[in-house]
Amino acid sequence: MSDAPTTVQPAAPPTMSIGTHPRFRRTVRRARALGGLIGFTVTIVLSLRAGVPAWDAVARSLMAGVAVHLVAWAVAVAVVKQLMIAELQAAYARRLERFEARAELARADA
């Protein structure tokens, strides 16, 4: 056995993030994927219809797909943050209502 003193780490306060929330994490991933695919598809179709050589059309489509992917990611994160805030406020309001109802019952019993 060692004579080293043991230290107890205090528990970290619970945090909510997009990465730890399964539904919101899935939503952001889906938005990123769809954004990239839609950007790529629209650009390749428009480029080929305009008569751009296939090599150039694919290069343009890849760049557009990456750009739309990043824009979709930023938009999805902004929207999901607002949804998370609204979800937390709704949970707080429900908890406050339950607390007030219990307090009212306690006052009525007293």
C-alpha positions as CSV (number, residue, x, y, z in Angstrom):
1,M,0.0,0.0,0.0
2,S,1.2,3.5,-0.6
3,D,1.3,6.2,1.9
4,A,0.3,8.9,-0.6
5,P,-2.8,10.9,0.5
6,T,-5.9,10.4,-1.6
7,T,-7.6,13.3,-3.0
8,V,-11.3,13.5,-3.9
9,Q,-12.1,15.4,-7.0
10,P,-15.3,17.5,-6.7
11,A,-17.9,16.6,-9.2
12,A,-18.2,18.8,-12.3
13,P,-21.5,20.6,-12.6
14,P,-23.7,19.0,-15.3
15,T,-23.4,20.7,-18.6
16,M,-25.5,20.4,-21.8
17,S,-23.8,20.5,-25.1
18,I,-24.7,19.5,-28.7
19,G,-22.2,16.7,-28.5
20,T,-23.7,15.1,-25.5
21,H,-27.4,15.4,-26.6
22,P,-28.2,12.5,-28.8
23,R,-31.1,14.0,-30.7
24,F,-29.4,17.3,-31.4
25,R,-26.1,15.7,-32.3
26,R,-28.0,13.5,-34.8
27,T,-29.8,16.6,-36.2
28,V,-26.5,18.5,-36.8
29,R,-24.9,15.5,-38.5
30,R,-27.9,15.1,-40.7
31,A,-28.0,18.8,-41.7
32,R,-24.2,18.7,-42.5
33,A,-24.6,15.6,-44.7
34,L,-27.6,16.8,-46.5
35,G,-26.1,20.2,-47.1
36,G,-23.0,18.7,-48.6
37,L,-24.9,16.3,-50.8
38,I,-27.3,18.9,-52.0
39,G,-24.5,21.4,-52.7
40,F,-22.6,18.8,-54.7
41,T,-25.6,17.6,-56.6
42,V,-27.0,21.0,-57.6
43,T,-23.5,22.2,-58.7
44,I,-22.7,19.1,-60.8
45,V,-26.1,19.2,-62.5
46,L,-25.9,23.0,-63.3
47,S,-22.2,22.7,-64.4
48,L,-22.8,19.8,-66.8
49,R,-26.0,21.5,-68.2
50,A,-23.9,24.6,-68.9
51,G,-21.4,22.6,-70.9
52,V,-18.5,22.7,-68.4
53,P,-16.0,19.8,-68.9
54,A,-16.6,16.9,-66.6
55,W,-13.3,17.3,-64.7
56,D,-14.0,21.0,-64.0
57,A,-17.7,20.2,-63.1
58,V,-16.6,17.6,-60.5
59,A,-14.0,20.0,-59.1
60,R,-16.5,22.8,-58.8
61,S,-19.0,20.4,-57.2
62,L,-16.6,19.2,-54.6
63,M,-15.8,22.8,-53.6
64,A,-19.4,23.7,-53.5
65,G,-20.3,20.6,-51.5
66,V,-17.7,21.5,-48.9
67,A,-18.8,25.1,-48.7
68,V,-22.5,24.2,-48.4
69,H,-21.6,21.6,-45.8
70,L,-19.8,24.2,-43.7
71,V,-22.7,26.7,-44.0
72,A,-25.2,24.0,-43.1
73,W,-23.2,23.1,-40.1
74,A,-23.1,26.6,-38.9
75,V,-26.8,27.1,-39.4
76,A,-27.7,23.8,-37.7
77,V,-25.5,24.6,-34.7
78,A,-27.2,28.1,-34.4
79,V,-30.7,26.6,-34.6
80,V,-29.9,23.7,-32.3
81,K,-28.5,26.1,-29.7
82,Q,-31.8,28.0,-29.7
83,L,-33.7,24.8,-29.4
84,M,-31.6,23.7,-26.5
85,I,-32.2,27.0,-24.7
86,A,-36.0,26.7,-25.3
87,E,-35.9,23.1,-24.0
88,L,-34.1,24.1,-20.9
89,Q,-36.5,27.0,-20.3
90,A,-39.5,24.7,-20.7
91,A,-38.1,22.2,-18.3
92,Y,-37.4,25.0,-15.8
93,A,-41.0,26.2,-16.1
94,R,-42.4,22.7,-15.6
95,R,-40.2,22.2,-12.5
96,L,-41.2,25.6,-11.1
97,E,-44.9,24.8,-11.6
98,R,-44.5,21.5,-9.7
99,F,-42.6,23.2,-6.9
100,E,-45.3,25.9,-6.6
101,A,-48.0,23.2,-6.6
102,R,-46.2,21.3,-3.8
103,A,-45.8,24.5,-1.8
104,E,-49.5,25.3,-2.2
105,L,-50.4,21.8,-1.0
106,A,-48.0,22.2,2.0
107,R,-49.6,25.5,2.9
108,A,-53.1,24.0,2.6
109,D,-52.2,21.1,4.9
110,A,-50.6,23.4,7.5
